[in-house]
């Protein structure tokens, strides 16, 4: 009798596993989604980290960061009437390649380093973490991110991913339209430059211990304004780690869990280039902590259920074999 019950139990487990596999292969008619094309391609949330170019783009130089000349014309086609005209506008502009939101490749300070053109897609589309030091920068506009601060940050938010991008949020994007506050000086005096950044030890630690691909900041440079020898940049560029400068507001980006896409203008041989930068991430709430609970996801539940069925099957077989040997 016990043998019969074990045999029935084993059969039910096998049938359950077979039914589940069949359900997975059933092709269901997809429901109409209300998401936009962008939502279908990207994750649920997307934020632009790029400042637009215009005459107000701050630049620490006598040169203009942006020069524009528009030409507007109403053109009549040979076969068109006065009621139908062709309208066209042409814009001619000149920009400094290190102005505005831009990427700076290692070639800037390293003659053997990668140029903008050399940066592969895996370095331009990558996971990002945001280290928020805005409160410290409000108290001290010459604040430097340190190795100790990063270590404490990791205790709260987890390890910085290998091959990732570290975004430093200083809050300096709030001063974007005020050149004096942004650079810390009104008279273009290089000795008065003042903005926050990162120290050389922190840069070296990220390079050698976390193997990052890039560092981005919402300030003029990764080195603070009072740095004259650019030690943090040299640590990064000597190890082929690029930087993103003059990023826009990072307030809405999660601490971790976002993917950043970087699309620089492809200028052959250039060390720097204007670039479009944006971040996307899932809007299900899991990005807030940067952690997920696998067995609470749909795939996790299916996997867990499958493992339980396999365990029951093995137990049933073992019990059946034991019972058979006793007989």
PLY file of the C-alpha trace (Angstrom):
ply
format ascii 1.0
element vertex 327
property float x
property float y
property float z
element edge 326
property int vertex1
property int vertex2
end_header
0.00 0.00 0.00
2.79 2.42 0.89
4.55 1.56 -2.35
1.42 2.39 -4.31
1.09 5.78 -2.58
4.73 6.63 -3.31
4.26 5.65 -6.94
1.21 7.93 -7.21
3.13 10.82 -5.59
6.03 10.40 -8.00
3.65 10.34 -10.98
1.96 13.56 -9.84
5.31 15.33 -9.50
6.36 14.27 -13.01
3.02 15.35 -14.49
3.24 18.71 -12.70
6.71 19.36 -14.09
5.62 18.37 -17.61
2.53 20.62 -17.46
4.63 23.60 -16.34
7.04 23.14 -19.23
4.15 22.98 -21.69
2.72 26.19 -20.28
6.01 27.95 -20.85
5.98 27.02 -24.53
2.44 28.26 -25.17
2.59 31.38 -27.30
0.23 34.01 -25.95
-1.11 36.95 -27.87
0.72 40.02 -26.59
-1.44 42.68 -25.01
-1.40 46.18 -26.41
1.04 48.27 -24.39
0.45 51.91 -23.59
4.20 52.53 -23.38
5.85 54.85 -25.88
8.51 53.66 -28.32
11.18 55.03 -25.99
9.77 53.02 -23.08
9.80 49.86 -25.18
13.44 50.34 -26.19
14.77 51.67 -22.91
13.83 51.01 -19.32
10.90 52.71 -17.59
12.76 55.89 -16.60
15.11 58.06 -18.64
16.93 61.29 -17.73
19.01 63.57 -19.98
22.33 64.57 -18.41
23.25 67.02 -21.18
23.27 70.82 -21.07
22.14 72.45 -24.34
24.65 74.58 -26.24
23.88 78.28 -26.51
25.47 81.68 -25.95
25.15 81.21 -22.19
27.27 78.04 -22.10
30.01 78.87 -19.54
33.61 78.62 -20.71
36.78 79.68 -18.94
38.26 81.39 -21.97
38.00 84.61 -23.91
36.68 82.56 -26.82
32.98 82.00 -27.17
31.83 78.47 -26.47
29.19 78.82 -29.13
28.85 80.84 -32.31
25.77 80.54 -34.45
24.71 81.96 -37.78
21.27 81.19 -39.10
20.09 81.47 -42.65
16.39 81.27 -43.34
15.01 81.15 -46.83
11.66 80.72 -48.52
12.26 78.82 -51.71
9.80 78.45 -54.54
9.90 75.23 -56.46
9.85 75.47 -60.25
6.52 73.71 -60.40
5.04 75.14 -57.22
2.57 77.95 -56.82
2.81 80.91 -54.47
0.53 79.05 -52.09
3.11 76.31 -51.58
6.67 77.19 -50.68
9.68 75.29 -49.46
11.01 76.60 -46.13
14.54 75.79 -44.97
16.87 76.94 -42.21
20.64 76.48 -42.04
22.64 76.87 -38.83
26.39 77.38 -38.87
28.02 77.12 -35.47
31.47 76.90 -33.95
32.08 75.25 -30.58
35.10 74.61 -28.42
35.42 70.81 -28.14
35.88 70.96 -24.35
32.90 73.22 -23.76
29.50 72.25 -22.46
28.69 68.66 -21.59
31.60 66.75 -23.10
33.69 63.63 -22.86
37.43 63.88 -22.29
39.42 60.85 -23.37
42.73 59.73 -21.84
44.50 61.17 -24.90
44.02 64.62 -23.37
46.96 64.13 -20.96
48.33 60.79 -22.13
49.94 60.67 -25.58
49.46 56.89 -25.67
45.96 56.95 -24.28
42.68 56.22 -26.00
41.13 58.98 -28.11
37.40 59.59 -28.35
37.25 57.48 -31.50
38.98 54.58 -29.71
36.30 54.27 -27.03
34.31 51.09 -27.72
30.57 50.67 -27.10
31.11 48.68 -23.89
32.81 51.78 -22.48
30.03 54.09 -23.64
26.98 52.04 -22.58
27.57 50.89 -19.04
26.19 50.60 -15.48
26.52 53.66 -13.28
26.55 54.57 -9.61
25.95 58.03 -8.17
28.07 59.24 -5.27
26.29 62.24 -3.76
28.58 64.78 -2.09
26.32 67.81 -2.61
25.89 68.46 1.11
29.67 68.49 1.65
30.14 70.81 -1.35
27.60 73.29 0.00
29.72 73.59 3.14
33.02 73.71 1.22
33.10 74.58 -2.48
36.64 73.18 -2.70
35.64 69.79 -1.27
37.42 66.68 -2.57
35.92 63.19 -2.74
38.24 60.85 -0.83
38.97 57.13 -0.75
37.56 56.99 2.78
34.27 58.52 1.68
33.98 55.97 -1.14
34.63 53.11 1.28
31.83 54.36 3.55
29.56 54.79 0.54
30.13 51.16 -0.48
29.16 49.95 2.99
25.75 51.52 2.50
25.15 50.99 -1.21
27.28 48.02 -2.27
30.40 47.48 -4.35
30.99 49.71 -7.38
30.68 47.42 -10.44
33.71 46.52 -12.52
33.65 48.24 -15.90
31.19 50.81 -14.60
30.83 54.58 -14.51
31.14 56.59 -11.30
29.01 59.75 -11.32
29.94 62.40 -8.75
27.01 64.63 -7.80
28.24 67.94 -6.43
25.16 70.04 -7.16
27.25 72.37 -9.34
24.79 72.06 -12.23
22.62 74.50 -10.25
25.15 77.22 -11.14
25.27 76.41 -14.85
23.77 79.75 -15.92
25.98 81.74 -13.56
29.57 81.60 -14.80
30.97 83.37 -11.75
29.49 80.85 -9.33
30.28 77.94 -11.60
33.99 78.74 -11.92
34.38 80.66 -8.67
35.73 83.79 -10.30
34.44 86.63 -12.43
37.69 87.98 -13.84
38.93 84.70 -15.38
41.82 84.57 -12.89
43.18 81.02 -12.91
44.38 81.41 -9.33
40.80 81.97 -8.17
39.21 78.91 -9.77
37.01 77.15 -7.26
34.82 74.05 -7.57
34.75 70.60 -5.91
36.23 67.40 -7.29
38.08 64.21 -6.42
41.52 63.68 -4.90
44.24 61.64 -6.60
44.16 58.82 -4.03
40.45 58.24 -4.62
40.99 58.19 -8.38
43.85 55.68 -8.07
41.79 53.47 -5.76
38.86 53.35 -8.20
41.17 52.53 -11.09
43.07 49.71 -9.41
40.42 48.26 -7.11
37.18 48.70 -9.06
38.49 48.70 -12.66
36.06 51.42 -13.70
35.80 52.74 -17.27
34.84 56.32 -16.56
34.14 59.11 -14.06
31.49 61.79 -14.61
30.88 65.00 -12.69
28.43 67.92 -12.80
31.29 70.43 -12.45
33.99 71.82 -14.80
36.48 69.02 -14.02
37.13 65.94 -11.90
40.07 67.73 -10.28
38.89 70.58 -8.05
39.37 74.14 -9.26
42.32 74.84 -6.98
44.32 71.92 -8.39
47.17 73.12 -10.61
48.76 69.77 -11.48
45.59 67.72 -12.22
46.70 64.66 -10.26
43.28 62.97 -10.25
42.95 63.31 -14.03
46.44 61.96 -14.54
45.65 58.90 -12.42
42.57 58.24 -14.55
44.05 59.00 -17.96
47.24 57.04 -17.34
44.98 54.01 -16.93
42.71 54.77 -19.91
39.75 55.91 -17.81
37.83 58.75 -19.45
35.87 61.57 -17.80
32.53 63.28 -18.45
32.42 66.95 -17.50
29.68 69.54 -17.07
26.92 66.97 -16.65
23.40 68.20 -15.97
21.35 67.61 -12.80
21.66 64.07 -11.40
18.99 64.46 -8.71
16.54 62.03 -10.29
19.02 59.24 -10.99
19.07 56.31 -8.53
22.18 55.70 -6.46
22.74 52.52 -8.44
20.85 50.50 -11.01
20.95 52.97 -13.91
22.55 52.40 -17.30
24.24 55.40 -18.89
24.48 55.88 -22.64
27.18 58.23 -23.95
27.08 59.42 -27.57
30.03 61.70 -28.38
30.47 63.53 -31.66
32.94 61.30 -33.50
35.81 63.67 -34.23
38.73 61.73 -35.67
41.78 61.89 -33.40
40.16 64.29 -30.92
40.91 64.03 -27.23
37.62 65.72 -26.28
34.22 65.97 -27.87
30.76 67.38 -27.13
28.47 64.51 -26.19
24.90 63.58 -25.41
24.58 61.66 -22.14
21.46 60.10 -20.65
20.61 57.52 -18.00
17.83 54.93 -17.96
16.64 52.46 -15.35
13.72 50.30 -14.34
10.88 52.04 -12.54
9.75 49.09 -10.42
11.44 50.46 -7.30
14.25 47.90 -7.12
16.77 50.47 -8.35
16.48 52.46 -5.14
18.62 50.05 -3.18
20.42 48.59 -6.17
19.51 45.11 -4.96
16.96 42.56 -6.07
15.47 39.51 -4.41
15.69 36.75 -7.07
13.08 34.41 -5.61
10.46 37.20 -5.57
10.77 37.89 -9.28
8.68 35.97 -11.82
11.65 34.07 -13.18
12.82 33.43 -9.64
9.47 31.96 -8.60
9.44 29.66 -11.64
12.98 28.54 -10.94
12.27 27.95 -7.25
9.12 25.96 -8.09
11.02 23.82 -10.56
13.71 23.06 -7.98
11.08 22.04 -5.40
9.47 19.65 -7.89
12.83 18.10 -8.66
13.52 17.68 -4.95
10.14 15.96 -4.43
10.87 13.69 -7.36
14.24 12.64 -5.97
12.75 12.06 -2.50
9.94 9.97 -4.00
12.41 7.87 -5.98
14.58 7.35 -2.92
11.58 6.33 -0.78
10.32 4.00 -3.49
13.71 2.34 -3.88
14.04 1.96 -0.11
10.57 0.42 0.12
11.32 -1.92 -2.81
14.51 -3.17 -1.16
12.68 -3.87 2.09
10.19 -6.01 0.21
0 1
1 2
2 3
3 4
4 5
5 6
6 7
7 8
8 9
9 10
10 11
11 12
12 13
13 14
14 15
15 16
16 17
17 18
18 19
19 20
20 21
21 22
22 23
23 24
24 25
25 26
26 27
27 28
28 29
29 30
30 31
31 32
32 33
33 34
34 35
35 36
36 37
37 38
38 39
39 40
40 41
41 42
42 43
43 44
44 45
45 46
46 47
47 48
48 49
49 50
50 51
51 52
52 53
53 54
54 55
55 56
56 57
57 58
58 59
59 60
60 61
61 62
62 63
63 64
64 65
65 66
66 67
67 68
68 69
69 70
70 71
71 72
72 73
73 74
74 75
75 76
76 77
77 78
78 79
79 80
80 81
81 82
82 83
83 84
84 85
85 86
86 87
87 88
88 89
89 90
90 91
91 92
92 93
93 94
94 95
95 96
96 97
97 98
98 99
99 100
100 101
101 102
102 103
103 104
104 105
105 106
106 107
107 108
108 109
109 110
110 111
111 112
112 113
113 114
114 115
115 116
116 117
117 118
118 119
119 120
120 121
121 122
122 123
123 124
124 125
125 126
126 127
127 128
128 129
129 130
130 131
131 132
132 133
133 134
134 135
135 136
136 137
137 138
138 139
139 140
140 141
141 142
142 143
143 144
144 145
145 146
146 147
147 148
148 149
149 150
150 151
151 152
152 153
153 154
154 155
155 156
156 157
157 158
158 159
159 160
160 161
161 162
162 163
163 164
164 165
165 166
166 167
167 168
168 169
169 170
170 171
171 172
172 173
173 174
174 175
175 176
176 177
177 178
178 179
179 180
180 181
181 182
182 183
183 184
184 185
185 186
186 187
187 188
188 189
189 190
190 191
191 192
192 193
193 194
194 195
195 196
196 197
197 198
198 199
199 200
200 201
201 202
202 203
203 204
204 205
205 206
206 207
207 208
208 209
209 210
210 211
211 212
212 213
213 214
214 215
215 216
216 217
217 218
218 219
219 220
220 221
221 222
222 223
223 224
224 225
225 226
226 227
227 228
228 229
229 230
230 231
231 232
232 233
233 234
234 235
235 236
236 237
237 238
238 239
239 240
240 241
241 242
242 243
243 244
244 245
245 246
246 247
247 248
248 249
249 250
250 251
251 252
252 253
253 254
254 255
255 256
256 257
257 258
258 259
259 260
260 261
261 262
262 263
263 264
264 265
265 266
266 267
267 268
268 269
269 270
270 271
271 272
272 273
273 274
274 275
275 276
276 277
277 278
278 279
279 280
280 281
281 282
282 283
283 284
284 285
285 286
286 287
287 288
288 289
289 290
290 291
291 292
292 293
293 294
294 295
295 296
296 297
297 298
298 299
299 300
300 301
301 302
302 303
303 304
304 305
305 306
306 307
307 308
308 309
309 310
310 311
311 312
312 313
313 314
314 315
315 316
316 317
317 318
318 319
319 320
320 321
321 322
322 323
323 324
324 325
325 326
